[in-house]
Structure formats: structure tokens, C-alpha cells
Amino acid sequence: MLQDDYLMAMKRLTVSSLVKSKEEFEQEVKKLGRIQHPNLVTLEGYYWTPSLQPVIYEYLTGGSLYSHLHENLESTPL
């Protein structure tokens, strides 16, 4: 159960030839969930449907990594 006002980020994955089954998807997501590092976002959860597999991560404020790398070349460093 999540707290009220708990923000998360969702990455919507679509079925690909790389993931052949729900079991294979769950194995890969569980591997990702075991990775813990201070410079990586935490995997919070996932869900499986035949056409879509959303993966839920902790939400970080401050904009996207893409914008920091490509749009703010002369702004505050990470």
C-alpha cells in the first residue's frame, strides 16, 4: 500500500520479441529489482498484460536525464 501523494514514474514497455512470456518478463524485472546503487532509481513494481508491461520506478524531481544531458548544456551540473 502506498502513502497518499506518493509519486512514481512509470515506463510503459510493449511486447517485444525479446520477452517471450510472462514468466520471462517477471524474471528480468526481478533481476532489475535486485540492483541497488545510489546513482540508480529504485524499481518499485511492475504489472503484466499481454499487450503492455508497465514498470514502476521511484520518481525523482529535477527533470529528465535527457534534458540534463542535451538541453541544459551550460546550466548547473548534475
PDB file of N, CA, C and O in Angstrom:
ATOM      1  N   MET A   1       0.847  -1.176   0.000  1.00  0.00           N
ATOM      2  CA  MET A   1       0.000   0.000   0.000  1.00  0.00           C
ATOM      3  C   MET A   1       0.889   1.235   0.000  1.00  0.00           C
ATOM      4  O   MET A   1       1.832   1.327   0.786  1.00  0.00           O
ATOM      5  N   LEU A   2       0.595   2.165  -0.865  1.00  0.00           N
ATOM      6  CA  LEU A   2       1.378   3.386  -0.965  1.00  0.00           C
ATOM      7  C   LEU A   2       0.772   4.483  -0.110  1.00  0.00           C
ATOM      8  O   LEU A   2      -0.433   4.507   0.142  1.00  0.00           O
ATOM      9  N   GLN A   3       1.625   5.382   0.326  1.00  0.00           N
ATOM     10  CA  GLN A   3       1.163   6.541   1.076  1.00  0.00           C
ATOM     11  C   GLN A   3       0.421   7.480   0.125  1.00  0.00           C
ATOM     12  O   GLN A   3       0.630   7.441  -1.088  1.00  0.00           O
ATOM     13  N   ASP A   4      -0.444   8.320   0.687  1.00  0.00           N
ATOM     14  CA  ASP A   4      -1.088   9.349  -0.126  1.00  0.00           C
ATOM     15  C   ASP A   4      -0.022  10.265  -0.709  1.00  0.00           C
ATOM     16  O   ASP A   4       0.998  10.525  -0.072  1.00  0.00           O
ATOM     17  N   ASP A   5      -0.257  10.746  -1.906  1.00  0.00           N
ATOM     18  CA  ASP A   5       0.638  11.688  -2.582  1.00  0.00           C
ATOM     19  C   ASP A   5       2.022  11.115  -2.869  1.00  0.00           C
ATOM     20  O   ASP A   5       2.988  11.869  -2.992  1.00  0.00           O
ATOM     21  N   TYR A   6       2.131   9.809  -2.976  1.00  0.00           N
ATOM     22  CA  TYR A   6       3.410   9.175  -3.300  1.00  0.00           C
ATOM     23  C   TYR A   6       3.574   9.182  -4.815  1.00  0.00           C
ATOM     24  O   TYR A   6       2.787   8.554  -5.523  1.00  0.00           O
ATOM     25  N   LEU A   7       4.580   9.882  -5.319  1.00  0.00           N
ATOM     26  CA  LEU A   7       4.801   9.974  -6.758  1.00  0.00           C
ATOM     27  C   LEU A   7       5.684   8.830  -7.237  1.00  0.00           C
ATOM     28  O   LEU A   7       6.641   8.438  -6.570  1.00  0.00           O
ATOM     29  N   MET A   8       5.342   8.309  -8.401  1.00  0.00           N
ATOM     30  CA  MET A   8       6.139   7.256  -9.019  1.00  0.00           C
ATOM     31  C   MET A   8       6.284   7.583 -10.499  1.00  0.00           C
ATOM     32  O   MET A   8       5.516   8.372 -11.048  1.00  0.00           O
ATOM     33  N   ALA A   9       7.257   6.983 -11.125  1.00  0.00           N
ATOM     34  CA  ALA A   9       7.445   7.114 -12.568  1.00  0.00           C
ATOM     35  C   ALA A   9       7.120   5.769 -13.208  1.00  0.00           C
ATOM     36  O   ALA A   9       7.517   4.716 -12.709  1.00  0.00           O
ATOM     37  N   MET A  10       6.391   5.823 -14.324  1.00  0.00           N
ATOM     38  CA  MET A  10       6.030   4.581 -14.994  1.00  0.00           C
ATOM     39  C   MET A  10       6.657   4.546 -16.376  1.00  0.00           C
ATOM     40  O   MET A  10       6.525   5.491 -17.155  1.00  0.00           O
ATOM     41  N   LYS A  11       7.331   3.461 -16.669  1.00  0.00           N
ATOM     42  CA  LYS A  11       7.857   3.224 -18.007  1.00  0.00           C
ATOM     43  C   LYS A  11       6.965   2.176 -18.643  1.00  0.00           C
ATOM     44  O   LYS A  11       6.843   1.062 -18.135  1.00  0.00           O
ATOM     45  N   ARG A  12       6.341   2.534 -19.758  1.00  0.00           N
ATOM     46  CA  ARG A  12       5.438   1.602 -20.432  1.00  0.00           C
ATOM     47  C   ARG A  12       6.223   0.799 -21.460  1.00  0.00           C
ATOM     48  O   ARG A  12       6.676   1.338 -22.470  1.00  0.00           O
ATOM     49  N   LEU A  13       6.374  -0.460 -21.199  1.00  0.00           N
ATOM     50  CA  LEU A  13       7.033  -1.354 -22.139  1.00  0.00           C
ATOM     51  C   LEU A  13       5.970  -2.011 -22.997  1.00  0.00           C
ATOM     52  O   LEU A  13       4.850  -2.240 -22.541  1.00  0.00           O
ATOM     53  N   THR A  14       6.314  -2.311 -24.222  1.00  0.00           N
ATOM     54  CA  THR A  14       5.393  -3.042 -25.087  1.00  0.00           C
ATOM     55  C   THR A  14       5.993  -4.405 -25.391  1.00  0.00           C
ATOM     56  O   THR A  14       7.203  -4.606 -25.285  1.00  0.00           O
ATOM     57  N   VAL A  15       5.146  -5.317 -25.762  1.00  0.00           N
ATOM     58  CA  VAL A  15       5.600  -6.673 -26.052  1.00  0.00           C
ATOM     59  C   VAL A  15       6.629  -6.623 -27.170  1.00  0.00           C
ATOM     60  O   VAL A  15       6.426  -5.975 -28.197  1.00  0.00           O
ATOM     61  N   SER A  16       7.722  -7.310 -26.954  1.00  0.00           N
ATOM     62  CA  SER A  16       8.758  -7.388 -27.981  1.00  0.00           C
ATOM     63  C   SER A  16       9.165  -8.835 -28.175  1.00  0.00           C
ATOM     64  O   SER A  16       8.778  -9.716 -27.407  1.00  0.00           O
ATOM     65  N   SER A  17       9.931  -9.057 -29.187  1.00  0.00           N
ATOM     66  CA  SER A  17      10.407 -10.414 -29.440  1.00  0.00           C
ATOM     67  C   SER A  17      11.408 -10.853 -28.379  1.00  0.00           C
ATOM     68  O   SER A  17      11.697 -12.043 -28.256  1.00  0.00           O
ATOM     69  N   LEU A  18      11.940  -9.901 -27.610  1.00  0.00           N
ATOM     70  CA  LEU A  18      12.913 -10.252 -26.577  1.00  0.00           C
ATOM     71  C   LEU A  18      12.257 -10.913 -25.373  1.00  0.00           C
ATOM     72  O   LEU A  18      12.880 -11.733 -24.700  1.00  0.00           O
ATOM     73  N   VAL A  19      11.013 -10.566 -25.101  1.00  0.00           N
ATOM     74  CA  VAL A  19      10.293 -11.153 -23.970  1.00  0.00           C
ATOM     75  C   VAL A  19       9.235 -12.084 -24.533  1.00  0.00           C
ATOM     76  O   VAL A  19       8.261 -11.637 -25.140  1.00  0.00           O
ATOM     77  N   LYS A  20       9.428 -13.362 -24.332  1.00  0.00           N
ATOM     78  CA  LYS A  20       8.554 -14.351 -24.945  1.00  0.00           C
ATOM     79  C   LYS A  20       7.361 -14.730 -24.068  1.00  0.00           C
ATOM     80  O   LYS A  20       6.358 -15.222 -24.584  1.00  0.00           O
ATOM     81  N   SER A  21       7.448 -14.515 -22.767  1.00  0.00           N
ATOM     82  CA  SER A  21       6.375 -14.959 -21.883  1.00  0.00           C
ATOM     83  C   SER A  21       6.319 -14.086 -20.632  1.00  0.00           C
ATOM     84  O   SER A  21       7.241 -13.321 -20.349  1.00  0.00           O
ATOM     85  N   LYS A  22       5.227 -14.215 -19.895  1.00  0.00           N
ATOM     86  CA  LYS A  22       5.073 -13.507 -18.625  1.00  0.00           C
ATOM     87  C   LYS A  22       6.165 -13.933 -17.657  1.00  0.00           C
ATOM     88  O   LYS A  22       6.724 -13.098 -16.945  1.00  0.00           O
ATOM     89  N   GLU A  23       6.471 -15.209 -17.624  1.00  0.00           N
ATOM     90  CA  GLU A  23       7.491 -15.720 -16.704  1.00  0.00           C
ATOM     91  C   GLU A  23       8.861 -15.122 -17.016  1.00  0.00           C
ATOM     92  O   GLU A  23       9.600 -14.752 -16.104  1.00  0.00           O
ATOM     93  N   GLU A  24       9.199 -15.027 -18.296  1.00  0.00           N
ATOM     94  CA  GLU A  24      10.482 -14.442 -18.682  1.00  0.00           C
ATOM     95  C   GLU A  24      10.533 -12.961 -18.305  1.00  0.00           C
ATOM     96  O   GLU A  24      11.555 -12.477 -17.819  1.00  0.00           O
ATOM     97  N   PHE A  25       9.436 -12.246 -18.528  1.00  0.00           N
ATOM     98  CA  PHE A  25       9.352 -10.842 -18.150  1.00  0.00           C
ATOM     99  C   PHE A  25       9.558 -10.685 -16.647  1.00  0.00           C
ATOM    100  O   PHE A  25      10.336  -9.837 -16.210  1.00  0.00           O
ATOM    101  N   GLU A  26       8.858 -11.505 -15.853  1.00  0.00           N
ATOM    102  CA  GLU A  26       8.981 -11.419 -14.398  1.00  0.00           C
ATOM    103  C   GLU A  26      10.399 -11.722 -13.938  1.00  0.00           C
ATOM    104  O   GLU A  26      10.891 -11.078 -13.012  1.00  0.00           O
ATOM    105  N   GLN A  27      11.062 -12.677 -14.555  1.00  0.00           N
ATOM    106  CA  GLN A  27      12.449 -12.981 -14.190  1.00  0.00           C
ATOM    107  C   GLN A  27      13.349 -11.773 -14.432  1.00  0.00           C
ATOM    108  O   GLN A  27      14.179 -11.432 -13.590  1.00  0.00           O
ATOM    109  N   GLU A  28      13.180 -11.126 -15.592  1.00  0.00           N
ATOM    110  CA  GLU A  28      14.007  -9.967 -15.917  1.00  0.00           C
ATOM    111  C   GLU A  28      13.734  -8.800 -14.969  1.00  0.00           C
ATOM    112  O   GLU A  28      14.668  -8.131 -14.526  1.00  0.00           O
ATOM    113  N   VAL A  29      12.470  -8.554 -14.658  1.00  0.00           N
ATOM    114  CA  VAL A  29      12.122  -7.449 -13.762  1.00  0.00           C
ATOM    115  C   VAL A  29      12.638  -7.727 -12.354  1.00  0.00           C
ATOM    116  O   VAL A  29      13.101  -6.809 -11.676  1.00  0.00           O
ATOM    117  N   LYS A  30      12.568  -8.957 -11.913  1.00  0.00           N
ATOM    118  CA  LYS A  30      13.087  -9.294 -10.583  1.00  0.00           C
ATOM    119  C   LYS A  30      14.594  -9.086 -10.515  1.00  0.00           C
ATOM    120  O   LYS A  30      15.113  -8.675  -9.477  1.00  0.00           O
ATOM    121  N   LYS A  31      15.304  -9.365 -11.606  1.00  0.00           N
ATOM    122  CA  LYS A  31      16.745  -9.082 -11.652  1.00  0.00           C
ATOM    123  C   LYS A  31      16.983  -7.582 -11.507  1.00  0.00           C
ATOM    124  O   LYS A  31      17.860  -7.155 -10.755  1.00  0.00           O
ATOM    125  N   LEU A  32      16.196  -6.786 -12.233  1.00  0.00           N
ATOM    126  CA  LEU A  32      16.320  -5.330 -12.114  1.00  0.00           C
ATOM    127  C   LEU A  32      16.037  -4.860 -10.692  1.00  0.00           C
ATOM    128  O   LEU A  32      16.689  -3.941 -10.195  1.00  0.00           O
ATOM    129  N   GLY A  33      15.072  -5.487 -10.045  1.00  0.00           N
ATOM    130  CA  GLY A  33      14.702  -5.104  -8.685  1.00  0.00           C
ATOM    131  C   GLY A  33      15.786  -5.367  -7.659  1.00  0.00           C
ATOM    132  O   GLY A  33      15.805  -4.735  -6.603  1.00  0.00           O
ATOM    133  N   ARG A  34      16.684  -6.284  -7.951  1.00  0.00           N
ATOM    134  CA  ARG A  34      17.777  -6.588  -7.017  1.00  0.00           C
ATOM    135  C   ARG A  34      18.947  -5.615  -7.139  1.00  0.00           C
ATOM    136  O   ARG A  34      19.816  -5.569  -6.268  1.00  0.00           O
ATOM    137  N   ILE A  35      18.965  -4.849  -8.210  1.00  0.00           N
ATOM    138  CA  ILE A  35      20.058  -3.895  -8.407  1.00  0.00           C
ATOM    139  C   ILE A  35      19.813  -2.678  -7.521  1.00  0.00           C
ATOM    140  O   ILE A  35      18.780  -2.018  -7.628  1.00  0.00           O
ATOM    141  N   GLN A  36      20.757  -2.394  -6.663  1.00  0.00           N
ATOM    142  CA  GLN A  36      20.651  -1.224  -5.793  1.00  0.00           C
ATOM    143  C   GLN A  36      21.957  -0.451  -5.858  1.00  0.00           C
ATOM    144  O   GLN A  36      23.034  -0.993  -5.607  1.00  0.00           O
ATOM    145  N   HIS A  37      21.843   0.813  -6.197  1.00  0.00           N
ATOM    146  CA  HIS A  37      23.006   1.685  -6.294  1.00  0.00           C
ATOM    147  C   HIS A  37      22.524   3.110  -6.046  1.00  0.00           C
ATOM    148  O   HIS A  37      21.429   3.465  -6.483  1.00  0.00           O
ATOM    149  N   PRO A  38      23.307   3.933  -5.362  1.00  0.00           N
ATOM    150  CA  PRO A  38      22.860   5.296  -5.056  1.00  0.00           C
ATOM    151  C   PRO A  38      22.607   6.154  -6.297  1.00  0.00           C
ATOM    152  O   PRO A  38      21.880   7.144  -6.214  1.00  0.00           O
ATOM    153  N   ASN A  39      23.184   5.800  -7.435  1.00  0.00           N
ATOM    154  CA  ASN A  39      23.001   6.593  -8.653  1.00  0.00           C
ATOM    155  C   ASN A  39      21.922   6.042  -9.583  1.00  0.00           C
ATOM    156  O   ASN A  39      21.767   6.537 -10.699  1.00  0.00           O
ATOM    157  N   LEU A  40      21.184   5.041  -9.149  1.00  0.00           N
ATOM    158  CA  LEU A  40      20.118   4.450  -9.960  1.00  0.00           C
ATOM    159  C   LEU A  40      18.777   4.582  -9.252  1.00  0.00           C
ATOM    160  O   LEU A  40      18.704   4.494  -8.026  1.00  0.00           O
ATOM    161  N   VAL A  41      17.717   4.793 -10.028  1.00  0.00           N
ATOM    162  CA  VAL A  41      16.383   4.839  -9.433  1.00  0.00           C
ATOM    163  C   VAL A  41      15.986   3.439  -8.981  1.00  0.00           C
ATOM    164  O   VAL A  41      16.452   2.440  -9.529  1.00  0.00           O
ATOM    165  N   THR A  42      15.125   3.380  -7.981  1.00  0.00           N
ATOM    166  CA  THR A  42      14.680   2.110  -7.410  1.00  0.00           C
ATOM    167  C   THR A  42      13.452   1.601  -8.147  1.00  0.00           C
ATOM    168  O   THR A  42      12.511   2.353  -8.397  1.00  0.00           O
ATOM    169  N   LEU A  43      13.469   0.334  -8.487  1.00  0.00           N
ATOM    170  CA  LEU A  43      12.305  -0.306  -9.083  1.00  0.00           C
ATOM    171  C   LEU A  43      11.290  -0.561  -7.981  1.00  0.00           C
ATOM    172  O   LEU A  43      11.602  -1.219  -6.989  1.00  0.00           O
ATOM    173  N   GLU A  44      10.076  -0.046  -8.148  1.00  0.00           N
ATOM    174  CA  GLU A  44       9.034  -0.180  -7.133  1.00  0.00           C
ATOM    175  C   GLU A  44       8.047  -1.297  -7.438  1.00  0.00           C
ATOM    176  O   GLU A  44       7.464  -1.870  -6.517  1.00  0.00           O
ATOM    177  N   GLY A  45       7.850  -1.619  -8.713  1.00  0.00           N
ATOM    178  CA  GLY A  45       6.893  -2.663  -9.054  1.00  0.00           C
ATOM    179  C   GLY A  45       6.724  -2.806 -10.551  1.00  0.00           C
ATOM    180  O   GLY A  45       7.367  -2.109 -11.336  1.00  0.00           O
ATOM    181  N   TYR A  46       5.845  -3.721 -10.936  1.00  0.00           N
ATOM    182  CA  TYR A  46       5.566  -3.968 -12.348  1.00  0.00           C
ATOM    183  C   TYR A  46       4.200  -4.619 -12.470  1.00  0.00           C
ATOM    184  O   TYR A  46       3.598  -5.039 -11.482  1.00  0.00           O
ATOM    185  N   TYR A  47       3.728  -4.692 -13.704  1.00  0.00           N
ATOM    186  CA  TYR A  47       2.450  -5.333 -13.985  1.00  0.00           C
ATOM    187  C   TYR A  47       2.539  -5.952 -15.366  1.00  0.00           C
ATOM    188  O   TYR A  47       3.259  -5.446 -16.227  1.00  0.00           O
ATOM    189  N   TRP A  48       1.825  -7.028 -15.585  1.00  0.00           N
ATOM    190  CA  TRP A  48       1.861  -7.706 -16.879  1.00  0.00           C
ATOM    191  C   TRP A  48       0.465  -7.778 -17.489  1.00  0.00           C
ATOM    192  O   TRP A  48      -0.490  -8.185 -16.827  1.00  0.00           O
ATOM    193  N   THR A  49       0.353  -7.386 -18.736  1.00  0.00           N
ATOM    194  CA  THR A  49      -0.803  -7.710 -19.569  1.00  0.00           C
ATOM    195  C   THR A  49      -0.218  -8.197 -20.893  1.00  0.00           C
ATOM    196  O   THR A  49       0.947  -7.920 -21.180  1.00  0.00           O
ATOM    197  N   PRO A  50      -0.981  -8.903 -21.694  1.00  0.00           N
ATOM    198  CA  PRO A  50      -0.426  -9.390 -22.961  1.00  0.00           C
ATOM    199  C   PRO A  50       0.085  -8.289 -23.890  1.00  0.00           C
ATOM    200  O   PRO A  50       0.997  -8.529 -24.682  1.00  0.00           O
ATOM    201  N   SER A  51      -0.482  -7.093 -23.807  1.00  0.00           N
ATOM    202  CA  SER A  51      -0.070  -6.033 -24.727  1.00  0.00           C
ATOM    203  C   SER A  51       0.797  -4.943 -24.100  1.00  0.00           C
ATOM    204  O   SER A  51       1.381  -4.136 -24.822  1.00  0.00           O
ATOM    205  N   LEU A  52       0.889  -4.906 -22.791  1.00  0.00           N
ATOM    206  CA  LEU A  52       1.618  -3.824 -22.131  1.00  0.00           C
ATOM    207  C   LEU A  52       2.185  -4.307 -20.806  1.00  0.00           C
ATOM    208  O   LEU A  52       1.530  -5.028 -20.054  1.00  0.00           O
ATOM    209  N   GLN A  53       3.421  -3.892 -20.538  1.00  0.00           N
ATOM    210  CA  GLN A  53       4.059  -4.250 -19.275  1.00  0.00           C
ATOM    211  C   GLN A  53       4.625  -2.988 -18.625  1.00  0.00           C
ATOM    212  O   GLN A  53       5.780  -2.637 -18.870  1.00  0.00           O
ATOM    213  N   PRO A  54       3.837  -2.303 -17.805  1.00  0.00           N
ATOM    214  CA  PRO A  54       4.365  -1.119 -17.132  1.00  0.00           C
ATOM    215  C   PRO A  54       5.333  -1.504 -16.008  1.00  0.00           C
ATOM    216  O   PRO A  54       5.096  -2.450 -15.257  1.00  0.00           O
ATOM    217  N   VAL A  55       6.415  -0.753 -15.918  1.00  0.00           N
ATOM    218  CA  VAL A  55       7.405  -0.935 -14.861  1.00  0.00           C
ATOM    219  C   VAL A  55       7.413   0.366 -14.064  1.00  0.00           C
ATOM    220  O   VAL A  55       7.507   1.450 -14.640  1.00  0.00           O
ATOM    221  N   ILE A  56       7.313   0.260 -12.734  1.00  0.00           N
ATOM    222  CA  ILE A  56       7.172   1.424 -11.863  1.00  0.00           C
ATOM    223  C   ILE A  56       8.486   1.679 -11.121  1.00  0.00           C
ATOM    224  O   ILE A  56       9.049   0.784 -10.491  1.00  0.00           O
ATOM    225  N   TYR A  57       8.951   2.915 -11.213  1.00  0.00           N
ATOM    226  CA  TYR A  57      10.188   3.326 -10.548  1.00  0.00           C
ATOM    227  C   TYR A  57       9.904   4.465  -9.578  1.00  0.00           C
ATOM    228  O   TYR A  57       8.867   5.122  -9.663  1.00  0.00           O
ATOM    229  N   GLU A  58      10.838   4.691  -8.653  1.00  0.00           N
ATOM    230  CA  GLU A  58      10.721   5.861  -7.798  1.00  0.00           C
ATOM    231  C   GLU A  58      10.786   7.105  -8.678  1.00  0.00           C
ATOM    232  O   GLU A  58      11.437   7.099  -9.723  1.00  0.00           O
ATOM    233  N   TYR A  59      10.119   8.156  -8.261  1.00  0.00           N
ATOM    234  CA  TYR A  59      10.091   9.403  -9.016  1.00  0.00           C
ATOM    235  C   TYR A  59      11.161  10.336  -8.468  1.00  0.00           C
ATOM    236  O   TYR A  59      11.252  10.550  -7.259  1.00  0.00           O
ATOM    237  N   LEU A  60      11.965  10.888  -9.364  1.00  0.00           N
ATOM    238  CA  LEU A  60      12.971  11.857  -8.969  1.00  0.00           C
ATOM    239  C   LEU A  60      12.608  13.211  -9.556  1.00  0.00           C
ATOM    240  O   LEU A  60      12.248  13.313 -10.728  1.00  0.00           O
ATOM    241  N   THR A  61      12.705  14.238  -8.742  1.00  0.00           N
ATOM    242  CA  THR A  61      12.422  15.590  -9.214  1.00  0.00           C
ATOM    243  C   THR A  61      13.646  16.148  -9.927  1.00  0.00           C
ATOM    244  O   THR A  61      14.736  15.583  -9.839  1.00  0.00           O
ATOM    245  N   GLY A  62      13.465  17.238 -10.620  1.00  0.00           N
ATOM    246  CA  GLY A  62      14.600  17.916 -11.226  1.00  0.00           C
ATOM    247  C   GLY A  62      14.709  17.733 -12.724  1.00  0.00           C
ATOM    248  O   GLY A  62      15.716  18.123 -13.314  1.00  0.00           O
ATOM    249  N   GLY A  63      13.711  17.157 -13.354  1.00  0.00           N
ATOM    250  CA  GLY A  63      13.753  16.992 -14.799  1.00  0.00           C
ATOM    251  C   GLY A  63      14.300  15.641 -15.217  1.00  0.00           C
ATOM    252  O   GLY A  63      14.728  14.837 -14.389  1.00  0.00           O
ATOM    253  N   SER A  64      14.276  15.417 -16.493  1.00  0.00           N
ATOM    254  CA  SER A  64      14.721  14.124 -17.019  1.00  0.00           C
ATOM    255  C   SER A  64      16.230  14.107 -17.227  1.00  0.00           C
ATOM    256  O   SER A  64      16.866  15.154 -17.345  1.00  0.00           O
ATOM    257  N   LEU A  65      16.781  12.926 -17.270  1.00  0.00           N
ATOM    258  CA  LEU A  65      18.198  12.770 -17.572  1.00  0.00           C
ATOM    259  C   LEU A  65      18.478  13.299 -18.973  1.00  0.00           C
ATOM    260  O   LEU A  65      19.501  13.943 -19.207  1.00  0.00           O
ATOM    261  N   TYR A  66      17.572  13.024 -19.899  1.00  0.00           N
ATOM    262  CA  TYR A  66      17.743  13.510 -21.269  1.00  0.00           C
ATOM    263  C   TYR A  66      17.889  15.029 -21.291  1.00  0.00           C
ATOM    264  O   TYR A  66      18.779  15.556 -21.959  1.00  0.00           O
ATOM    265  N   SER A  67      17.026  15.733 -20.570  1.00  0.00           N
ATOM    266  CA  SER A  67      17.104  17.196 -20.583  1.00  0.00           C
ATOM    267  C   SER A  67      18.400  17.685 -19.948  1.00  0.00           C
ATOM    268  O   SER A  67      18.964  18.684 -20.395  1.00  0.00           O
ATOM    269  N   HIS A  68      18.874  17.010 -18.929  1.00  0.00           N
ATOM    270  CA  HIS A  68      20.142  17.406 -18.312  1.00  0.00           C
ATOM    271  C   HIS A  68      21.311  17.179 -19.260  1.00  0.00           C
ATOM    272  O   HIS A  68      22.258  17.965 -19.278  1.00  0.00           O
ATOM    273  N   LEU A  69      21.250  16.124 -20.037  1.00  0.00           N
ATOM    274  CA  LEU A  69      22.355  15.806 -20.935  1.00  0.00           C
ATOM    275  C   LEU A  69      22.330  16.608 -22.230  1.00  0.00           C
ATOM    276  O   LEU A  69      23.388  16.914 -22.781  1.00  0.00           O
ATOM    277  N   HIS A  70      21.139  16.956 -22.731  1.00  0.00           N
ATOM    278  CA  HIS A  70      21.049  17.529 -24.068  1.00  0.00           C
ATOM    279  C   HIS A  70      20.538  18.958 -24.136  1.00  0.00           C
ATOM    280  O   HIS A  70      20.915  19.690 -25.051  1.00  0.00           O
ATOM    281  N   GLU A  71      19.709  19.375 -23.218  1.00  0.00           N
ATOM    282  CA  GLU A  71      19.089  20.687 -23.335  1.00  0.00           C
ATOM    283  C   GLU A  71      19.710  21.733 -22.422  1.00  0.00           C
ATOM    284  O   GLU A  71      19.577  22.927 -22.688  1.00  0.00           O
ATOM    285  N   ASN A  72      20.363  21.331 -21.386  1.00  0.00           N
ATOM    286  CA  ASN A  72      20.907  22.272 -20.404  1.00  0.00           C
ATOM    287  C   ASN A  72      22.430  22.199 -20.396  1.00  0.00           C
ATOM    288  O   ASN A  72      23.035  22.019 -19.338  1.00  0.00           O
ATOM    289  N   LEU A  73      23.046  22.335 -21.546  1.00  0.00           N
ATOM    290  CA  LEU A  73      24.489  22.134 -21.651  1.00  0.00           C
ATOM    291  C   LEU A  73      25.297  23.132 -20.834  1.00  0.00           C
ATOM    292  O   LEU A  73      26.412  22.819 -20.418  1.00  0.00           O
ATOM    293  N   GLU A  74      24.761  24.330 -20.594  1.00  0.00           N
ATOM    294  CA  GLU A  74      25.513  25.335 -19.851  1.00  0.00           C
ATOM    295  C   GLU A  74      24.885  25.651 -18.503  1.00  0.00           C
ATOM    296  O   GLU A  74      25.186  26.689 -17.914  1.00  0.00           O
ATOM    297  N   SER A  75      24.024  24.780 -18.005  1.00  0.00           N
ATOM    298  CA  SER A  75      23.366  25.043 -16.722  1.00  0.00           C
ATOM    299  C   SER A  75      24.091  24.321 -15.596  1.00  0.00           C
ATOM    300  O   SER A  75      25.223  23.866 -15.759  1.00  0.00           O
ATOM    301  N   THR A  76      23.437  24.224 -14.480  1.00  0.00           N
ATOM    302  CA  THR A  76      24.001  23.607 -13.291  1.00  0.00           C
ATOM    303  C   THR A  76      24.384  22.155 -13.558  1.00  0.00           C
ATOM    304  O   THR A  76      23.590  21.407 -14.128  1.00  0.00           O
ATOM    305  N   PRO A  77      25.581  21.742 -13.158  1.00  0.00           N
ATOM    306  CA  PRO A  77      25.978  20.343 -13.368  1.00  0.00           C
ATOM    307  C   PRO A  77      25.168  19.401 -12.488  1.00  0.00           C
ATOM    308  O   PRO A  77      24.634  19.794 -11.451  1.00  0.00           O
ATOM    309  N   LEU A  78      25.089  18.132 -12.933  1.00  0.00           N
ATOM    310  CA  LEU A  78      24.394  17.122 -12.144  1.00  0.00           C
ATOM    311  C   LEU A  78      25.144  16.915 -10.863  1.00  0.00           C
ATOM    312  O   LEU A  78      24.738  16.101 -10.034  1.00  0.00           O
TER     313      LEU A  78
END
